[in-house]
Amino acid sequence: MPNPFEAQQALNDQAARQLANATKTPPQLATISPRWLVHLLQWLPVEDGVYRLNKAKNPRDVRVTCAHHDESELPQTFVDYETHPREYFLNAVTTILDVHTRVSDLYSDHYDQVKEQLRLTIEVIKEQQESELINNPDYGLLANVDNGQRLSTLTGAPTPDDFDDLLAKVWKEPAFFLTHPLAIAAFGRECTRRGVPPPTVSLFGSQFLTWRGLPLFPSDKVPVIDGKTKVILLRVGDQRRGVVGLYQPKLVGEQSLGLSVRFMGINHNAIASYLISLYCSLAVLAEDALAVLDGVEIGKYHTYPDTYR
């Protein structure tokens, strides 16, 4: 049995580590998500922070006819415009980042402290941007669904029939479904139960479930309340009269679309401040470009025979 009081014969690991340099990672942020909605939208620049959505008033009143081989009188018509079109104003997601100059001066050898602080703060702002694009009570997707484009699930859980009904609402060149990842899992279970497992497709280096050829993109910003969430179906792009994102170009200190970082100075406490602002909004160009499935239950499971386990 070794003697606990026996003299140490060699340098131990704990002491040796005092002379070693550890390989360090940049700071990680667990709340970062892929933000698929931001990536998939077409982003349009706006002037002076305002986007006016003009529309043809009473389009069904425009009269045309198929010409006959006679001298029949042709219809006379014109296309009227709405006199009070909706205007979208850019919304700002913003904050002020404070960094003590002593920290940035002394502890920026491997990783620039200011750069890392800015990077992480910008990630949080972009996460909030996607949340606003979905949930903002003024311009968010869920607040701008026409009443005729809202559906409820047939049985609670999201089924292929429900998704087909959504497709019937956005049948003109639909682009993708957007929903909470738990709803995608629930939809997969319902498809498997019916013997029609949804195919997958590889996009942007990741695998996604599809239905009728359209991918299901996950976003944890789609709200889940009392075990229920929503499924959104979109058509995107201005040429398709779909959903578009809006941003302000040529900002002072512009870092990316609609995002600016501006140095505000150093106060008497030696703290440097940076103003970070992201200006954005979202517009639905036509009512049939957006539909939502409400009341989607995410907690329904099925029991299968042992032979299928």
C-alpha positions in Angstrom: 0.0 0.0 0.0 1.5 3.4 -1.0 2.5 5.7 1.7 0.4 9.0 1.5 3.3 10.9 3.0 5.9 9.7 0.5 7.8 12.6 -1.2 6.7 13.6 -4.7 9.1 12.3 -7.3 8.0 14.4 -10.3 6.1 17.5 -11.3 2.4 16.8 -11.3 -0.2 17.7 -13.9 -1.9 20.5 -11.9 1.4 22.4 -11.4 2.6 21.8 -15.0 -0.5 23.4 -16.4 0.6 26.7 -15.0 3.1 26.9 -17.8 0.9 25.6 -20.6 -1.2 27.7 -23.0 -4.8 26.4 -23.4 -6.5 26.4 -26.8 -9.4 28.8 -26.4 -12.6 29.0 -28.3 -14.4 32.3 -29.0 -17.3 32.8 -26.7 -20.3 30.6 -27.6 -24.0 31.7 -27.5 -26.5 28.9 -27.0 -29.4 30.9 -28.3 -28.1 31.4 -31.8 -30.3 29.7 -34.4 -30.1 29.4 -38.2 -32.7 32.2 -38.7 -34.0 30.6 -41.9 -36.8 33.2 -42.4 -34.2 36.0 -42.6 -32.2 34.0 -45.2 -35.1 33.0 -47.3 -36.9 36.4 -47.7 -36.2 38.7 -50.6 -35.0 42.0 -49.0 -35.9 45.3 -50.6 -34.3 48.6 -49.9 -36.6 51.4 -49.0 -36.2 55.2 -49.2 -36.6 57.3 -46.0 -37.7 54.3 -44.0 -41.1 54.1 -45.7 -42.6 51.4 -48.0 -45.9 52.2 -49.7 -47.9 49.2 -50.9 -50.1 50.3 -53.7 -53.0 48.0 -54.9 -55.6 47.8 -57.9 -59.0 48.7 -56.4 -61.8 46.2 -57.2 -59.8 44.2 -59.7 -62.8 42.0 -60.6 -64.5 45.1 -62.0 -62.0 45.3 -64.9 -63.9 44.1 -67.9 -62.3 42.3 -71.0 -63.7 40.1 -73.7 -62.5 37.6 -76.3 -62.8 39.3 -79.6 -65.4 38.1 -82.0 -65.3 38.0 -85.8 -67.8 40.7 -86.1 -68.2 44.3 -85.2 -69.4 43.8 -81.6 -68.9 46.7 -79.3 -65.8 46.2 -77.0 -66.1 46.8 -73.3 -64.6 50.0 -71.8 -62.8 49.8 -68.5 -60.0 51.2 -66.3 -58.0 50.0 -63.4 -58.7 51.9 -60.2 -56.2 52.4 -57.3 -56.7 52.5 -53.6 -56.5 56.1 -52.4 -55.2 55.3 -49.0 -52.5 52.5 -49.5 -50.8 51.0 -46.5 -47.4 52.3 -45.6 -44.8 50.2 -43.8 -42.4 52.0 -41.5 -39.0 50.4 -40.6 -38.7 49.2 -37.1 -35.5 49.4 -35.1 -34.0 46.6 -33.0 -31.3 48.4 -31.1 -29.0 48.5 -28.0 -25.9 50.2 -26.6 -22.9 48.0 -25.9 -20.5 49.2 -23.2 -16.9 47.9 -23.0 -14.4 49.0 -20.4 -11.3 50.2 -22.1 -9.1 48.5 -19.5 -10.6 45.2 -20.5 -10.2 45.7 -24.2 -6.6 47.0 -23.7 -5.4 44.2 -21.5 -7.3 41.1 -22.5 -7.5 41.2 -26.3 -4.4 39.1 -27.1 -6.1 36.0 -28.6 -9.6 37.4 -29.2 -10.4 41.1 -29.6 -12.7 41.8 -26.7 -14.6 44.6 -28.5 -15.0 42.5 -31.7 -16.3 39.5 -29.7 -18.7 41.7 -27.6 -20.1 43.2 -30.8 -20.4 39.8 -32.5 -22.4 38.3 -29.7 -24.6 41.3 -29.3 -25.3 41.5 -33.0 -26.3 37.8 -32.9 -28.9 38.6 -30.2 -30.2 41.5 -32.2 -30.6 39.3 -35.3 -32.4 36.7 -33.2 -34.8 39.4 -32.1 -35.2 40.5 -35.7 -36.5 37.1 -36.7 -38.9 37.1 -33.8 -40.2 40.5 -34.8 -40.7 39.4 -38.4 -42.9 36.6 -37.1 -44.6 38.1 -34.0 -44.6 41.9 -34.3 -48.2 43.1 -33.7 -47.9 45.6 -36.6 -45.9 44.0 -39.4 -45.2 40.4 -38.3 -46.3 37.5 -40.3 -48.9 36.2 -37.8 -50.5 39.6 -37.5 -50.9 40.1 -41.2 -52.7 36.9 -42.2 -56.0 37.6 -43.9 -59.0 36.1 -42.1 -59.8 34.1 -45.2 -56.3 32.6 -45.1 -56.6 31.1 -41.6 -57.2 27.4 -41.0 -57.7 25.2 -37.9 -56.4 21.6 -37.7 -58.8 18.9 -38.4 -57.9 16.7 -35.4 -55.4 18.8 -33.4 -52.2 17.2 -34.5 -50.7 18.5 -37.9 -51.7 16.0 -40.6 -51.0 15.7 -44.3 -54.6 16.8 -44.9 -54.0 20.0 -42.9 -50.9 20.8 -45.0 -52.8 20.1 -48.2 -55.5 22.6 -47.1 -52.7 25.2 -46.5 -51.4 24.6 -50.0 -54.9 25.2 -51.4 -54.8 28.7 -49.7 -51.3 29.6 -51.1 -51.5 27.8 -54.4 -49.7 30.4 -56.5 -46.1 29.4 -56.4 -45.7 28.7 -52.6 -42.2 28.7 -51.3 -41.9 27.0 -47.9 -43.6 26.1 -44.6 -42.3 27.8 -41.4 -43.1 26.4 -38.0 -41.7 25.4 -34.6 -39.3 22.4 -34.7 -41.7 20.5 -32.4 -44.5 20.9 -34.9 -42.2 19.5 -37.6 -41.6 16.5 -35.4 -45.4 16.1 -34.8 -46.1 16.3 -38.5 -43.5 13.6 -39.1 -45.2 11.3 -36.6 -48.6 11.8 -38.3 -47.1 11.1 -41.7 -45.4 8.0 -40.4 -48.6 6.8 -38.8 -50.4 7.0 -42.2 -47.6 5.3 -44.0 -46.5 8.4 -46.0 -43.2 9.5 -44.4 -42.3 12.9 -45.8 -39.3 13.0 -48.1 -36.2 15.0 -47.1 -34.2 17.5 -49.2 -30.7 18.9 -48.7 -30.6 22.7 -48.6 -27.8 25.0 -47.4 -26.0 21.9 -46.1 -28.8 20.7 -43.9 -31.6 18.1 -44.3 -35.3 19.2 -44.2 -38.6 17.4 -44.3 -40.8 18.3 -47.3 -44.4 18.1 -48.2 -45.5 18.2 -51.8 -42.0 19.3 -52.7 -41.9 22.3 -50.3 -39.5 22.3 -47.4 -40.5 22.7 -43.7 -38.1 25.2 -42.2 -37.9 25.3 -38.4 -37.9 28.5 -36.2 -38.1 28.5 -32.4 -39.6 32.0 -32.7 -43.0 30.6 -33.8 -44.8 30.7 -30.5 -45.9 27.6 -28.5 -48.7 28.2 -26.1 -50.3 25.5 -24.0 -48.9 22.8 -26.2 -50.1 24.3 -29.4 -48.4 26.3 -32.1 -48.9 27.4 -35.8 -47.7 26.4 -39.2 -47.1 29.2 -41.7 -47.0 28.9 -45.5 -45.5 31.7 -47.6 -45.0 32.8 -51.1 -42.0 35.1 -51.3 -40.6 37.8 -53.6 -41.9 41.0 -55.2 -42.2 39.5 -58.7 -44.5 36.8 -57.3 -46.5 39.3 -55.2 -45.4 37.5 -52.1 -43.8 38.3 -48.8 -40.8 40.6 -48.8 -38.4 41.9 -46.2 -37.6 45.7 -46.0 -34.4 47.4 -44.9 -32.7 50.8 -45.0 -29.7 51.0 -47.2 -26.5 53.2 -46.9 -26.6 53.5 -43.1 -23.8 55.2 -41.3 -21.5 52.4 -40.0 -23.4 49.8 -42.1 -22.2 46.2 -41.4 -24.9 44.3 -43.3 -28.4 44.8 -44.6 -30.0 47.3 -42.3 -27.4 46.8 -39.6 -25.2 49.6 -38.4 -22.6 49.9 -35.6 -21.5 53.4 -34.5 -18.9 54.4 -31.9 -20.4 56.8 -29.4 -17.3 57.7 -27.5 -15.6 57.1 -24.1 -17.0 58.5 -20.9 -15.3 59.6 -17.8 -15.3 56.1 -16.4 -13.2 54.9 -19.3 -16.2 52.9 -20.8 -16.5 52.9 -24.6 -20.0 52.7 -26.0 -21.2 51.4 -29.3 -24.7 52.0 -30.7 -26.0 48.9 -32.6 -29.1 49.3 -34.7 -31.0 47.0 -37.1 -33.7 48.6 -39.2 -36.2 46.2 -40.8 -39.8 45.5 -41.5 -41.9 43.0 -43.6 -44.7 43.4 -46.2 -47.3 41.0 -47.5 -47.9 42.2 -51.1 -51.0 40.1 -51.7 -53.5 38.4 -49.2 -53.0 35.0 -50.8 -49.2 35.0 -50.3 -49.6 34.0 -46.7 -51.7 31.4 -44.8 -51.5 29.9 -41.3 -52.7 26.7 -39.6 -53.8 27.4 -36.1 -54.2 25.1 -33.1 -51.4 22.7 -34.0 -50.9 20.2 -31.2 -47.3 19.1 -30.7 -47.7 16.5 -27.9 -49.6 13.7 -29.6 -47.8 10.3 -29.9 -48.9 7.0 -31.2 -48.4 3.4 -30.1 -47.1 1.0 -32.9 -47.0 -2.8 -33.0 -43.8 -4.3 -31.9 -43.0 -5.3 -35.5 -42.7 -1.6 -36.4 -40.6 -0.5 -33.5 
